[in-house]
Structures are given as C-alpha cells and as structure tokens.
Amino acid sequence: MVNGRVRKRPISEINVVPYIDVMLVLLIIFMVTAPLMTQGVQVDLPQANAESVDSNEKEPLELTIDSNGDYYMNVGGDPKQAIDSDTVMQRTSTILRLQPGTPVYVRGD
C-alpha cells in the first residue's frame, strides 16, 4: 500500500557548524581581552619587621629520676647508667658554669 506520501526519517546526526561559530567568536573575545588582564593595580604592601629565629639553641640538660631514686643524665657518660646525687650536682654546676642559660629538664618516674 503505497499512498503517495514519502516518509521522512529523523536526522540522526547533529549539525555542529553553529557550535563551531560560537566557539570561534569566544576564542576571538578571549584573545582580545587576555592582554588587558595582565595589567595590574599598584599596591603598597606593608614591610615585615620580623627577626630571625636563633638557630644556635643550646642542647638541654636532661636529668631523669626513676622510681628507685636513681639519677640518670644525658651528658658526661652513659645515659643508661645510674649516678649518685653528688655526681649530679657536680656535673650540673659545671655545665651551667660553662654554658649559662642551658635549659635543665627533670623527668620523674
């Protein structure tokens, strides 16, 4: 049954020519405006008056006292060997006399 009418099929492809035209116009706009964006505004920034950090900090003197009352120091011998209180006083006073301002840390168990 042919009734004289031609059946139209839907177009299965997209016409991309208008999209290409729009992209070229956008490209031209960006190419014209990009050099204008490199111009800046003169800003007066504040000056920093910070001092440098002293990197020559002295190594602290660490005195450890365990639960048995034994003393341990991190200088002048093996830090794992117990020393008596007279030796602690002698070493501490010697270190503080030779290097005043050395921090002393005491750890208690």
C-alpha positions in Angstrom: 0.0 0.0 0.0 1.7 3.0 -1.2 -0.3 6.1 -0.6 1.9 8.5 -2.3 3.4 10.0 0.8 7.1 9.9 1.3 8.1 9.0 4.9 10.6 11.3 6.4 13.2 9.8 8.6 14.6 11.8 11.6 18.0 13.2 11.1 20.4 11.1 13.0 23.4 13.5 13.0 23.8 16.8 14.8 24.7 19.9 12.9 27.9 21.2 14.6 28.5 24.3 12.4 26.7 26.7 14.7 28.7 25.4 17.7 32.0 25.9 15.9 30.9 29.5 15.0 30.2 30.3 18.6 33.5 28.8 19.8 35.4 30.9 17.3 33.7 34.0 18.5 34.6 33.1 22.1 38.2 32.4 21.1 38.5 35.9 19.5 37.0 37.5 22.6 39.4 35.8 24.9 42.4 36.6 22.6 41.4 40.3 22.7 40.8 40.5 26.4 43.7 38.4 27.6 46.4 41.0 27.2 44.3 43.5 29.1 44.1 41.2 32.1 47.9 41.4 32.6 47.7 45.0 33.6 47.5 45.3 37.4 46.9 47.8 40.1 49.8 49.2 42.1 49.5 48.1 45.7 51.7 49.3 48.5 52.5 46.2 50.7 53.5 46.6 54.3 57.0 45.8 55.3 57.7 42.9 57.7 59.9 43.7 60.8 60.4 40.1 62.0 63.7 39.0 63.5 65.3 35.7 62.5 65.0 32.8 64.9 68.1 31.9 66.8 69.2 28.5 65.4 72.0 28.1 67.9 69.9 26.9 70.8 71.7 25.1 73.5 71.1 21.4 74.0 69.1 20.9 77.2 70.4 19.1 80.2 68.1 16.2 80.9 68.1 14.7 84.4 65.9 11.6 84.9 65.0 10.2 88.3 63.4 6.7 88.3 61.1 5.2 90.9 64.0 3.7 92.8 65.6 7.2 93.3 68.4 6.6 90.8 69.7 9.5 88.7 70.5 9.5 85.0 71.9 12.3 82.9 72.2 12.7 79.1 75.7 14.2 79.3 79.0 13.2 80.7 78.7 9.4 80.4 76.2 6.7 79.6 72.7 7.9 80.0 71.6 4.4 80.9 74.0 4.2 83.8 72.8 5.3 87.2 74.9 8.0 89.0 74.8 9.3 92.6 73.5 12.7 93.7 77.0 14.2 94.3 77.9 13.5 90.7 74.6 15.0 89.5 75.4 18.2 91.5 79.0 18.4 90.2 78.1 17.8 86.5 75.1 20.2 86.7 77.1 23.0 88.3 80.0 22.5 85.8 77.7 22.6 82.8 75.8 25.7 84.0 79.0 27.5 84.8 80.5 26.8 81.4 77.3 27.3 79.4 75.0 29.7 81.3 71.4 29.7 80.2 71.3 26.0 79.4 67.8 24.6 80.0 67.5 21.8 82.5 64.7 19.3 82.2 63.9 17.0 85.1 61.9 13.8 84.4 60.4 11.9 87.3 59.2 8.3 87.1 
